[in-house]
């Protein structure tokens, strides 16, 4: 029953938000969909003193939509407020969005998912691991620059991970990727002015994923040797 109420809350909330400001959502959605960082920054800046509140609200909404990359909005924040304050605002927005989604999914969906977990030995082991090692596992997942934040949050919410572990891992783990996304988004929109830094950050991101791939492959080879 909680699951049904959860979907009803999502649908009704989305409908009310759209009815309240249809033009805003059409415009912002179009710019985010097209990846037009500079245009999104100019549009959000036009709201004056309310731009920060609206930007934070967009981060929360985008957490629930899952499909849009935060880099577009983070880059726009970097253009509007500079790299330092753009990072602070983006970090705050992503953490707020994750907290909202965690509380929502934990309240409405954990109970129904718990039934599936109880029937599966593997899922039970994963659930037990999340309760005992949730902070470490989530922190590693958060540190990946291009990881799907909304999906990670949803998985954490339906596990037995404690709220304290979730909050601390999210607060700490989101900062480095947010810095990268703000800089990448900012420099992509202003590539003519910051090309060398854009290339350096892109190489850094590629290096992180290459190192993870190498580590995973190396560990698999070690495990295979031990099994022999």
PADRENSE-894777 format. One record per residue (C-alpha): residue number from 1; residue in one letter; x, y, z. Coordinates in steps of 0.2 Angstrom, whole numbers, plus 5000, padded with zeros to 4 digits. Layout:
(rec NUM, A, (X, Y, Z))
...
This chain:
(rec 1, X, (5000, 5000, 5000))
(rec 2, X, (5014, 5012, 5004))
(rec 3, X, (5021, 5009, 4987))
(rec 4, X, (5005, 5014, 4979))
(rec 5, X, (5004, 5030, 4990))
(rec 6, X, (5022, 5034, 4985))
(rec 7, X, (5018, 5034, 4966))
(rec 8, X, (5003, 5044, 4969))
(rec 9, X, (5013, 5057, 4979))
(rec 10, X, (5026, 5058, 4964))
(rec 11, X, (5013, 5060, 4951))
(rec 12, X, (5003, 5073, 4961))
(rec 13, X, (5018, 5083, 4965))
(rec 14, X, (5025, 5083, 4948))
(rec 15, X, (5007, 5088, 4941))
(rec 16, X, (5006, 5102, 4954))
(rec 17, X, (5023, 5109, 4950))
(rec 18, X, (5020, 5109, 4931))
(rec 19, X, (5003, 5117, 4934))
(rec 20, X, (5011, 5131, 4945))
(rec 21, X, (5025, 5136, 4933))
(rec 22, X, (5022, 5127, 4916))
(rec 23, X, (5032, 5140, 4906))
(rec 24, X, (5047, 5139, 4918))
(rec 25, X, (5048, 5120, 4917))
(rec 26, X, (5046, 5120, 4898))
(rec 27, X, (5060, 5132, 4896))
(rec 28, X, (5072, 5125, 4909))
(rec 29, X, (5068, 5107, 4903))
(rec 30, X, (5072, 5112, 4885))
(rec 31, X, (5089, 5120, 4890))
(rec 32, X, (5094, 5105, 4901))
(rec 33, X, (5089, 5093, 4887))
(rec 34, X, (5099, 5102, 4874))
(rec 35, X, (5114, 5104, 4886))
(rec 36, X, (5114, 5122, 4884))
(rec 37, X, (5123, 5127, 4899))
(rec 38, X, (5126, 5146, 4895))
(rec 39, X, (5108, 5148, 4891))
(rec 40, X, (5102, 5140, 4907))
(rec 41, X, (5114, 5151, 4917))
(rec 42, X, (5107, 5166, 4909))
(rec 43, X, (5089, 5161, 4911))
(rec 44, X, (5091, 5157, 4930))
(rec 45, X, (5101, 5173, 4932))
(rec 46, X, (5085, 5182, 4926))
(rec 47, X, (5076, 5178, 4942))
(rec 48, X, (5087, 5189, 4952))
(rec 49, X, (5088, 5186, 4971))
(rec 50, X, (5077, 5170, 4969))
(rec 51, X, (5090, 5162, 4957))
(rec 52, X, (5098, 5153, 4971))
(rec 53, X, (5082, 5146, 4978))
(rec 54, X, (5076, 5141, 4961))
(rec 55, X, (5093, 5133, 4957))
(rec 56, X, (5093, 5122, 4973))
(rec 57, X, (5075, 5117, 4969))
(rec 58, X, (5080, 5111, 4952))
(rec 59, X, (5094, 5100, 4959))
(rec 60, X, (5080, 5092, 4970))
(rec 61, X, (5069, 5089, 4955))
(rec 62, X, (5083, 5083, 4944))
(rec 63, X, (5087, 5070, 4958))
(rec 64, X, (5070, 5062, 4956))
(rec 65, X, (5070, 5063, 4937))
(rec 66, X, (5087, 5053, 4937))
(rec 67, X, (5089, 5054, 4918))
(rec 68, X, (5097, 5072, 4917))
(rec 69, X, (5116, 5074, 4921))
(rec 70, X, (5119, 5086, 4935))
(rec 71, X, (5134, 5093, 4926))
(rec 72, X, (5123, 5104, 4915))
(rec 73, X, (5115, 5113, 4931))
(rec 74, X, (5131, 5113, 4940))
(rec 75, X, (5140, 5121, 4925))
(rec 76, X, (5126, 5134, 4925))
(rec 77, X, (5129, 5138, 4944))
(rec 78, X, (5148, 5139, 4940))
(rec 79, X, (5144, 5153, 4927))
(rec 80, X, (5132, 5162, 4938))
(rec 81, X, (5141, 5162, 4954))
(rec 82, X, (5159, 5158, 4950))
(rec 83, X, (5168, 5142, 4953))
(rec 84, X, (5169, 5143, 4972))
(rec 85, X, (5151, 5148, 4976))
(rec 86, X, (5144, 5138, 4961))
(rec 87, X, (5152, 5123, 4969))
(rec 88, X, (5145, 5127, 4986))
(rec 89, X, (5127, 5129, 4979))
(rec 90, X, (5129, 5113, 4968))
(rec 91, X, (5135, 5103, 4983))
(rec 92, X, (5121, 5109, 4994))
(rec 93, X, (5108, 5106, 4980))
(rec 94, X, (5114, 5088, 4977))
(rec 95, X, (5115, 5084, 4995))
(rec 96, X, (5097, 5091, 4998))
(rec 97, X, (5090, 5081, 4983))
(rec 98, X, (5098, 5065, 4989))
(rec 99, X, (5091, 5068, 5007))
(rec 100, X, (5074, 5071, 5000))
(rec 101, X, (5074, 5056, 4989))
(rec 102, X, (5081, 5045, 5003))
(rec 103, X, (5068, 5049, 5015))
(rec 104, X, (5054, 5048, 5002))
(rec 105, X, (5060, 5031, 4996))
(rec 106, X, (5063, 5024, 5013))
(rec 107, X, (5046, 5029, 5019))
(rec 108, X, (5036, 5023, 5004))
(rec 109, X, (5046, 5009, 4996))
(rec 110, X, (5057, 5000, 5009))
(rec 111, X, (5043, 4990, 5016))
(rec 112, X, (5038, 4982, 4999))
(rec 113, X, (5056, 4979, 4994))
(rec 114, X, (5059, 4971, 5011))
(rec 115, X, (5048, 4957, 5006))
(rec 116, X, (5058, 4953, 4990))
(rec 117, X, (5074, 4954, 5000))
(rec 118, X, (5068, 4941, 5012))
(rec 119, X, (5065, 4929, 4998))
(rec 120, X, (5082, 4930, 4991))
(rec 121, X, (5098, 4924, 5000))
(rec 122, X, (5109, 4935, 4989))
(rec 123, X, (5098, 4951, 4992))
(rec 124, X, (5098, 4947, 5010))
(rec 125, X, (5117, 4947, 5010))
(rec 126, X, (5118, 4963, 5001))
(rec 127, X, (5105, 4971, 5013))
(rec 128, X, (5116, 4965, 5028))
(rec 129, X, (5131, 4972, 5020))
(rec 130, X, (5123, 4989, 5018))
(rec 131, X, (5118, 4989, 5036))
(rec 132, X, (5136, 4985, 5042))
(rec 133, X, (5147, 4994, 5029))
(rec 134, X, (5135, 5006, 5021))
(rec 135, X, (5145, 5021, 5024))
(rec 136, X, (5161, 5014, 5016))
(rec 137, X, (5151, 5007, 5001))
(rec 138, X, (5141, 5023, 4998))
(rec 139, X, (5156, 5034, 5000))
(rec 140, X, (5165, 5025, 4986))
(rec 141, X, (5150, 5026, 4975))
(rec 142, X, (5148, 5044, 4978))
(rec 143, X, (5166, 5048, 4974))
(rec 144, X, (5164, 5043, 4955))
(rec 145, X, (5161, 5059, 4945))
(rec 146, X, (5148, 5052, 4933))
(rec 147, X, (5139, 5039, 4943))
(rec 148, X, (5120, 5040, 4943))
(rec 149, X, (5117, 5049, 4959))
(rec 150, X, (5098, 5046, 4959))
(rec 151, X, (5099, 5027, 4957))
(rec 152, X, (5113, 5026, 4970))
(rec 153, X, (5102, 5035, 4982))
(rec 154, X, (5086, 5025, 4978))
(rec 155, X, (5096, 5009, 4981))
(rec 156, X, (5103, 5015, 4998))
(rec 157, X, (5086, 5020, 5003))
(rec 158, X, (5078, 5003, 5001))
(rec 159, X, (5093, 4995, 5010))
(rec 160, X, (5096, 4994, 5028))
(rec 161, X, (5108, 5008, 5028))
(rec 162, X, (5106, 5020, 5042))
(rec 163, X, (5102, 5038, 5039))
(rec 164, X, (5118, 5044, 5048))
(rec 165, X, (5129, 5034, 5037))
(rec 166, X, (5119, 5039, 5022))
(rec 167, X, (5120, 5058, 5026))
(rec 168, X, (5139, 5058, 5030))
(rec 169, X, (5144, 5047, 5015))
(rec 170, X, (5133, 5059, 5004))
(rec 171, X, (5140, 5075, 5012))
(rec 172, X, (5158, 5070, 5010))
(rec 173, X, (5157, 5059, 4995))
(rec 174, X, (5148, 5072, 4984))
(rec 175, X, (5160, 5086, 4986))
(rec 176, X, (5174, 5080, 4974))
(rec 177, X, (5163, 5075, 4960))
(rec 178, X, (5153, 5091, 4962))
(rec 179, X, (5169, 5101, 4960))
(rec 180, X, (5173, 5091, 4944))
(rec 181, X, (5156, 5094, 4937))
(rec 182, X, (5155, 5112, 4940))
(rec 183, X, (5172, 5115, 4932))
(rec 184, X, (5168, 5104, 4917))
(rec 185, X, (5151, 5112, 4915))
(rec 186, X, (5158, 5129, 4917))
(rec 187, X, (5173, 5126, 4905))
(rec 188, X, (5162, 5117, 4892))
(rec 189, X, (5151, 5132, 4890))
(rec 190, X, (5166, 5144, 4890))
(rec 191, X, (5179, 5132, 4881))
(rec 192, X, (5187, 5146, 4872))
(rec 193, X, (5193, 5154, 4888))
(rec 194, X, (5197, 5138, 4898))
(rec 195, X, (5202, 5125, 4885))
(rec 196, X, (5218, 5119, 4894))
(rec 197, X, (5209, 5117, 4911))
(rec 198, X, (5194, 5108, 4903))
(rec 199, X, (5206, 5096, 4895))
(rec 200, X, (5215, 5093, 4911))
(rec 201, X, (5199, 5089, 4921))
(rec 202, X, (5193, 5078, 4907))
(rec 203, X, (5209, 5068, 4907))
(rec 204, X, (5208, 5067, 4926))
(rec 205, X, (5190, 5060, 4925))
(rec 206, X, (5196, 5047, 4912))
(rec 207, X, (5211, 5043, 4923))
(rec 208, X, (5199, 5039, 4938))
(rec 209, X, (5189, 5027, 4927))
(rec 210, X, (5204, 5019, 4919))
(rec 211, X, (5211, 5016, 4937))
(rec 212, X, (5195, 5008, 4943))
(rec 213, X, (5194, 4997, 4927))
(rec 214, X, (5213, 4992, 4930))
(rec 215, X, (5210, 4988, 4949))
(rec 216, X, (5194, 4978, 4945))
(rec 217, X, (5203, 4968, 4932))
(rec 218, X, (5218, 4965, 4942))
(rec 219, X, (5207, 4960, 4957))
(rec 220, X, (5198, 4947, 4946))
(rec 221, X, (5214, 4940, 4940))
(rec 222, X, (5220, 4938, 4958))
(rec 223, X, (5204, 4930, 4963))
(rec 224, X, (5205, 4918, 4948))
(rec 225, X, (5223, 4913, 4953))
(rec 226, X, (5218, 4910, 4971))
(rec 227, X, (5204, 4898, 4965))
(rec 228, X, (5217, 4888, 4956))
